[in-house]
Amino acid sequence: MNGTLWTLVTFDHESPDVHLAVDYVVTVTDAGSPVALSSSTSLRLIVADVDDNSPVFGVDHYEFEVPENEPPGSHVGSVVAVDADDPPFNRVVYELSADALGLFDVDRYSGVIVTATELDREQVTVIILYRMVQKK
């Protein structure tokens, strides 16, 4: 034996059942005869967070309406995604699909969507913005 410790379970930092630090006592005993001698020490296992969760939107589908001829910068709506990881791994950055570029802008950190230009219903009646989110 070389003193290596192994876990019998998988620890998940975000699990409510996992304490972020667990204290153990490790004891070593020799093969002494007639009396074996031993020594003990404390061991603290810290369950560190890793980036193991993907961001998730609060709903599967967002739908917004915006009147035509509104000036650029007009509020369209907001999207929200959350990540179960702890900081800094839980920060998300919002982006719009390439189809939306030039028509809409999204605040990278808040998810607020605004018009980037004046929209004309006679030219385009429906615009589909694919939801995209990435971890940053």
C-alpha positions in Angstrom: 0.0 0.0 0.0 1.3 3.5 -0.9 -1.1 5.8 1.0 -3.3 6.6 -2.0 -6.9 7.5 -1.1 -9.8 6.7 -3.5 -13.4 7.9 -3.4 -16.2 5.4 -3.6 -18.6 8.1 -4.9 -18.6 10.9 -7.4 -18.7 14.4 -5.8 -20.7 17.2 -7.5 -20.0 20.7 -6.2 -23.5 21.9 -7.0 -25.3 19.0 -5.3 -27.2 19.9 -2.1 -26.0 16.6 -0.6 -22.3 17.4 -1.0 -20.6 19.4 1.7 -17.9 21.7 0.1 -15.3 20.4 2.6 -15.3 17.1 4.3 -13.0 16.2 7.2 -11.6 12.8 7.7 -9.1 11.2 10.1 -6.4 9.0 8.5 -4.6 6.5 10.6 -1.5 4.5 9.7 -0.4 1.4 11.6 2.8 -0.5 11.3 3.3 -4.2 11.6 5.0 -4.0 15.0 5.1 -6.9 17.3 4.1 -7.5 20.0 2.4 -4.1 19.8 1.6 -2.3 16.5 2.3 1.4 16.6 0.1 4.0 14.9 -0.3 7.7 14.1 -3.3 9.7 12.9 -3.7 13.0 11.1 -6.6 15.0 9.8 -7.5 15.2 6.1 -9.7 17.9 4.6 -11.2 17.1 1.2 -12.4 20.2 -0.6 -14.8 19.6 -3.4 -13.8 22.3 -6.0 -16.1 23.5 -8.6 -15.5 22.7 -12.3 -17.4 24.0 -15.4 -19.7 21.0 -15.7 -23.1 22.6 -16.4 -24.4 24.1 -19.6 -26.4 27.3 -19.5 -30.2 26.8 -19.7 -32.9 29.2 -20.9 -35.9 29.7 -18.6 -38.3 28.8 -21.4 -38.1 26.8 -24.6 -39.4 29.6 -26.8 -39.5 33.4 -26.7 -41.8 35.5 -28.8 -41.7 39.3 -29.1 -43.5 41.9 -31.1 -42.1 45.2 -32.1 -44.1 47.9 -34.0 -42.7 48.9 -37.4 -40.8 52.2 -37.8 -39.6 52.2 -34.2 -36.2 54.0 -34.0 -33.0 52.0 -33.5 -32.5 51.1 -29.8 -36.2 50.3 -29.2 -36.7 47.6 -26.6 -37.8 44.3 -28.1 -37.6 41.9 -25.1 -35.2 40.0 -22.8 -34.0 36.5 -22.7 -32.7 34.8 -19.5 -30.4 31.8 -19.1 -28.9 30.4 -16.0 -25.9 28.2 -15.3 -25.9 26.0 -12.2 -22.1 26.3 -11.7 -20.7 28.7 -9.1 -18.7 31.8 -10.2 -16.9 32.2 -12.4 -18.2 29.3 -14.3 -21.8 30.5 -14.2 -21.3 33.6 -16.3 -23.2 33.5 -19.6 -22.8 35.7 -22.7 -25.7 36.2 -25.0 -25.3 36.4 -28.8 -27.8 36.5 -31.7 -27.7 34.4 -34.8 -26.1 35.9 -38.0 -29.6 36.3 -39.4 -30.3 39.0 -36.8 -27.2 41.0 -37.3 -28.0 44.5 -38.5 -31.6 44.2 -37.4 -31.2 43.6 -33.6 -28.6 43.9 -30.9 -28.4 42.0 -27.7 -26.7 43.1 -24.5 -24.1 40.4 -24.1 -24.5 40.2 -20.3 -28.2 41.1 -19.6 -30.0 39.4 -22.5 -31.9 42.6 -23.4 -32.7 42.8 -27.1 -33.2 46.1 -28.9 -33.7 47.1 -32.6 -30.5 48.0 -34.4 -32.4 49.7 -37.3 -35.9 50.9 -38.2 -38.0 47.8 -39.1 -40.4 47.9 -42.0 -43.3 45.3 -41.9 -43.7 45.5 -45.7 -40.2 44.3 -46.2 -40.1 41.6 -43.4 -43.1 40.3 -41.4 -41.4 37.7 -39.2 -37.8 37.5 -38.1 -36.6 34.4 -36.3 -33.7 34.9 -33.9 -32.1 31.7 -32.9 -31.3 31.5 -29.3 -27.7 31.3 -28.6 -25.8 31.4 -25.3 -22.3 30.5 -24.4 -20.3 30.4 -21.3 -17.7 33.0 -20.7 
